[in-house]
Amino acid sequence: MRLTPTSTGWNTCQTDFVKDRVAIEVQFGKYAFVAYDLFVKHLAFFVSDQIDVGIEILPMKSLQSQMSSGVPYFEGEFYNVIRQGRGVPAVPLVMVGIEP
């Protein structure tokens, strides 16, 4: 967890791993959390000059189909990022898909 100063005090922004200016999120939760990771967490760390790149690890569709409902999958989230266009999110990002 990192603490960053804000105009109202201290703000906490937690991620799974941060080392050597790289933030890593492993996401096997619900769909909404991927968007939060990509567009809030990684961006907050990048803007506050705590990371140079964010890495998001997701299950591939082949693995997601063996999991409970509501779990995001790499191919769908990759499409969502590409659909937003270059520069969104405004942080260097690596997406990794995990197969069974």
Buried (B, 14 or more C-beta within 10 A) or exposed (E): EBEBEEEEEEEEBEBBEBEEEBBBBBBBBEBEBBBBBBBEBBBBBBEEEBBEBBBBBBBBEBBBEEEEEEBBBBBEBBEBBEEEEEEEBEBEBEBEBBEE
